[in-house]
Amino acid sequence: MPVGDWQFWVVSILAIGGAVLLFRQFRPVRRKKARTQLTISAKKRD
């Protein structure tokens, strides 16, 4: 491996970045659900 060559590192970084993007396409992202407070405008019955 030509680890002293700058082109090797550029291509390696691009390949790793492409692999990460490809991996993210197949793995669902878990997002935190936004919690909301209920607002009720009707008056309570007695």
LOSEZA-139332 format. One record per atom (N, C-alpha, C): residue number from 1; residue in one letter; atom name; x, y, z. Coordinates in Angstrom, 3 decimals, m for minus. Each point is the difference from the previous one (the first is absolute). Layout:
<nodes>
n:res:atom:c1:c2:c3
NUM:A:CA:X:Y:Z $
...
</nodes>
This chain:
<nodes>
n:res:atom:c1:c2:c3
1:M:N:0.839:m1.184:0.000 $
1:M:CA:m0.839:1.184:0.000 $
1:M:C:0.880:1.241:0.000 $
2:P:N:m0.338:0.935:m0.842 $
2:P:CA:0.789:1.233:m0.059 $
2:P:C:m0.498:1.027:1.013 $
3:V:N:0.292:m0.217:1.271 $
3:V:CA:m0.521:0.884:1.053 $
3:V:C:0.660:1.373:m0.021 $
4:G:N:1.084:0.167:m0.713 $
4:G:CA:0.651:1.296:m0.093 $
4:G:C:m0.559:0.865:m1.112 $
5:D:N:m0.872:m0.560:m0.823 $
5:D:CA:m0.560:0.720:m1.140 $
5:D:C:m1.275:0.729:0.423 $
6:W:N:m0.126:1.278:m0.336 $
6:W:CA:m1.173:0.779:0.411 $
6:W:C:m1.256:m0.472:m0.714 $
7:Q:N:0.147:m0.522:m1.201 $
7:Q:CA:m1.168:m0.477:m0.749 $
7:Q:C:m0.621:m1.227:0.670 $
8:F:N:0.823:m0.808:0.607 $
8:F:CA:m0.500:m1.166:0.739 $
8:F:C:m0.930:0.449:1.121 $
9:W:N:0.407:1.037:0.725 $
9:W:CA:m0.816:0.471:1.124 $
9:W:C:m1.280:0.673:m0.479 $
10:V:N:0.053:0.725:m1.099 $
10:V:CA:m1.206:0.646:m0.534 $
10:V:C:m1.016:m1.051:m0.420 $
11:V:N:0.462:m0.999:m0.727 $
11:V:CA:m0.903:m1.057:m0.453 $
11:V:C:m0.507:m0.820:1.174 $
12:S:N:0.829:m0.240:0.994 $
12:S:CA:m0.429:m0.765:1.181 $
12:S:C:m1.079:0.751:0.772 $
13:I:N:0.184:1.304:0.178 $
13:I:CA:m1.005:0.802:0.722 $
13:I:C:m1.303:0.038:m0.775 $
14:L:N:0.073:0.147:m1.323 $
14:L:CA:m1.221:0.003:m0.815 $
14:L:C:m0.708:m1.358:0.054 $
15:A:N:0.764:m1.074:0.000 $
15:A:CA:m0.599:m1.335:0.074 $
15:A:C:m0.667:m0.226:1.355 $
16:I:N:0.628:0.440:1.073 $
16:I:CA:m0.597:m0.144:1.330 $
16:I:C:m1.266:0.847:0.106 $
17:G:N:0.053:1.227:m0.529 $
17:G:CA:m1.184:0.861:0.001 $
17:G:C:m1.142:m0.597:m0.802 $
18:G:N:0.315:m0.582:m1.138 $
18:G:CA:m1.032:m0.655:m0.809 $
18:G:C:m0.586:m1.213:0.703 $
19:A:N:0.831:m0.749:0.686 $
19:A:CA:m0.497:m1.166:0.741 $
19:A:C:m0.915:0.431:1.143 $
20:V:N:0.353:1.100:0.668 $
20:V:CA:m0.848:0.505:1.084 $
20:V:C:m1.353:0.451:m0.549 $
21:L:N:0.009:0.726:m1.110 $
21:L:CA:m1.260:0.443:m0.601 $
21:L:C:m0.850:m1.186:m0.452 $
22:L:N:0.633:m0.999:m0.561 $
22:L:CA:m0.733:m1.193:m0.427 $
22:L:C:m0.572:m0.747:1.192 $
23:F:N:0.766:m0.095:1.085 $
23:F:CA:m0.461:m0.672:1.211 $
23:F:C:m1.194:0.724:0.607 $
24:R:N:0.024:1.331:m0.045 $
24:R:CA:m1.097:0.787:0.582 $
24:R:C:m1.292:m0.176:m0.774 $
25:Q:N:0.084:m0.349:m1.286 $
25:Q:CA:m1.206:m0.201:m0.799 $
25:Q:C:m0.762:m1.247:0.444 $
26:F:N:0.713:m1.005:0.449 $
26:F:CA:m0.627:m1.262:0.384 $
26:F:C:m0.324:m0.098:1.480 $
27:R:N:0.529:0.906:0.796 $
27:R:CA:m0.236:m0.019:1.446 $
27:R:C:m0.953:1.133:0.358 $
28:P:N:m1.147:m0.329:0.588 $
28:P:CA:m0.937:1.078:0.364 $
28:P:C:0.559:0.853:1.130 $
29:V:N:m0.212:1.281:m0.115 $
29:V:CA:0.481:0.946:1.005 $
29:V:C:m1.043:0.088:1.106 $
30:R:N:0.447:m0.192:1.217 $
30:R:CA:m0.913:0.108:1.135 $
30:R:C:m0.010:1.430:0.486 $
31:R:N:m1.153:0.610:m0.105 $
31:R:CA:m0.135:1.374:0.459 $
31:R:C:m0.880:0.031:1.226 $
32:K:N:0.314:0.906:0.890 $
32:K:CA:m0.816:0.140:1.192 $
32:K:C:m1.335:0.615:m0.394 $
33:K:N:m1.051:m0.562:0.538 $
33:K:CA:m1.315:0.536:m0.297 $
33:K:C:m0.209:1.278:0.800 $
34:A:N:m0.532:0.994:m0.669 $
34:A:CA:m0.262:1.269:0.665 $
34:A:C:m1.245:m0.150:0.869 $
35:R:N:0.127:0.334:1.252 $
35:R:CA:m1.140:m0.085:0.902 $
35:R:C:m0.742:1.317:m0.027 $
36:T:N:m1.302:m0.092:m0.092 $
36:T:CA:m0.828:1.199:m0.012 $
36:T:C:m1.002:m0.081:1.133 $
37:Q:N:m0.384:1.143:0.477 $
37:Q:CA:m1.010:0.042:1.039 $
37:Q:C:m1.362:0.145:m0.666 $
38:L:N:m0.976:m0.677:0.572 $
38:L:CA:m1.351:0.105:m0.530 $
38:L:C:m0.632:1.303:0.462 $
39:T:N:m0.642:0.646:m0.917 $
39:T:CA:m0.740:1.208:0.350 $
39:T:C:m1.454:m0.220:m0.366 $
40:I:N:m0.860:0.192:0.955 $
40:I:CA:m1.424:m0.194:m0.213 $
40:I:C:m0.701:1.311:0.303 $
41:S:N:m0.729:0.494:m0.997 $
41:S:CA:m0.621:1.307:0.171 $
41:S:C:m1.437:m0.098:0.532 $
42:A:N:m0.564:m1.192:0.054 $
42:A:CA:m1.372:m0.145:0.487 $
42:A:C:m0.029:0.061:1.522 $
43:K:N:m1.108:0.497:0.528 $
43:K:CA:m0.146:0.063:1.447 $
43:K:C:m0.404:m1.350:0.550 $
44:K:N:0.426:m0.295:1.228 $
44:K:CA:m0.344:m1.268:0.632 $
44:K:C:m1.465:0.000:0.428 $
45:R:N:m0.593:m1.194:m0.091 $
45:R:CA:m1.376:m0.144:0.471 $
45:R:C:0.004:m0.240:1.507 $
46:D:N:m1.019:0.494:0.660 $
46:D:CA:m0.116:m0.210:1.443 $
46:D:C:m0.623:m1.320:0.325 $
</nodes>
